[in-house]
Amino acid sequence: MSILRTRMVAPIALIAAGSLALGACKTTPKELPPEPTPTPVATATPTPTGPVPGSQAHFLANVSSDTVYFDTDQYNIDSADMATLQSQAQWLMQFPAKRVTIEGHCDERGTREYNLALGERRANAAKNYLVSLGVDASRISTLSYGKERPAALGSDESSWAQNRRAVTVTIQ
Amino acid sequence: MKTPAIIASALLAFASQPVLAQDGGLVGSVSDESEWQDLGIAIPAFPAQADVATAAAPKTTGALGVELARIITADLKNNGLFRPVGPDALPRIAFAEATNPQFGRWKPLGSEMLVHGFVRAAPDGQLTVGCYLYDVQLQSELVREGYVVSPSDWRRAAHKCADLIYSRLSGEDPFFDSRIAYIAETGPKGNRRKRLAIMDSDGANHTFITSGSSPALTPRYSPDYSKIAYLSYNDGNPRIYVYDISSRRQVLITQSSNPTFAPRWSPDGKWILYSMASAGNTDIYRVSSAGGGTPVKLTSSPGIDIGGSYSPDGRRIVFESDRSGSQQIYVMDADGSNQKRVSFFGGRAATPEWSPRGDQIAFTHIAGDLRVAVMSPGGGNMRHLTNAWQDEAPTWSPNGRIIQFFRTERNTGKTSLWQVDLTGRHLRKLDTPEDASDPSWGPVRP
């Protein structure tokens, strides 16, 4: 039901958003949908040069996302996360000399110390899945920021969902 | 003979001001069932034997005597204790009156208690401060003490005197002459600069310890105030360091390359508890604070075990664990045996801290909002002390009567230090130069 409804509404919503951008600037949407990646460097159409193979920009251009998201207090890798991590694993197989750090983060609605430990656990969950796909564990380090480095700055469910994440960053 | 009338009106004007109103953080009534909180105490300036120059900040012993009485007044007033009236609303007294109070001067002002003192500078610069507490109705001395302090430590004489008054009148242990370590915060929510800072219990003598080039979090003062254990991203990873205040050097708590969190000292200062993650699983370890020695692993559950806090006798440890599926509070023996869950009241329970008196555990209760709460060590009698959007990380005053914590503002992420007494009635925000979090209150100084 809800999937069908979303599909029918989507084109209309897009038109509405477009006209809003042209017209009344004051009525900005309260909560923006999650952005696919925070660094849109490589989203431009590939030019003859393109990102240097093996670079962070190349990684971002060739994986479905550098980020996987988690439910409140959870650290399990769901099917959407698996697809993301599979694309990362493919890239890592292509560049066997490259190493990555997986940064684990939490939303702000938890205590500071526990969130540091939870961020570490999330980063390790993502790492373990990459290892299960054949990436050598020694190529992946983990780093927890707990709730100290939110990507979305609001105090609402949408922001918190964007902040419960593990981000894969290539070591250059 | 007009003076008493002027003083009386000054006193009236003072009494009409709600206590602590200047903080803006007061909730509920300031009155309390405890009679001693309605006790009027007059604290005139401490006269100097001779008004001479001193290396202490007020510059002369005469000015120092006024400041001492102001600090004592502020200590008692800011903590919701008694109804103190300070030197700015009272007449000066002669040096000889400190030991020979003129009760007839004070009785008409309605003060039940009278604090006198004096200041004397020795030729070597050392300061002697006398502190006397008198009962105006009984016309008798209740207690006296003298303090010899170096000029740089002059404020401690005032805190010691305030502690003497507070202890004698309330029957509680002292707490004013103590220090607080915390994290000073500035900058945008997504990338805040967080650095280690220390200050006296009243916010004076504020010092930044780290520069903020790498984030610092969760400090804990050693019981003798010589060191601070805290988390730093100094080498890019979250690790616990033990920072020596006098030498300004710091060492890693363990040579392991794994991330370490949540440092806590044992009451005797011999041990430090910390939590270490290994392959995503966090457990609690104990290591000698003297350095060297093999860390002892105290927990081994597949969940996150973190944030152990010793009972005052050092025999038990309260900690948090999500082994049951969500953060809950557990107690174990100091060697890690007899681990058992004590929190069973719904929601999540985190950051437990054992009261220095041993009778309560303060913690963060998470049920939607984050609130500071207390319970008995067995998990009974849970009470919320605060009710805001996000209050966390309680730390006890040395006497176990007051709790400090930090409050985070919705959306902006701005943080501030607050304190509340065990009745939950006296809540106030502490003044800090920047935003502030993770307070750690040390013991009373010897």
Interface residues (C-beta under 8 A of the other chain):
Chain A: D73 Y75 E108 R109 G110 T111 R112 E113 Y114 L116 A117 L118 E120 R121 A123 N124 A125 N128 T142 L143 S144 G146 E148 R149 P150 A151 L153 G154 S155
Chain B: P188 K189 G190 N191 R192 K194 P215 L217 T218 L231 G236 N237 P238 P259 F261 A262 S275 A277 A279 G280 N281 T282 I304 I306 G307 E320 D322 S326 Q327 A350 T351 T364 I366 L370 W389 Q390 E392 A393 T408 R410 N411 G413 S437 D438
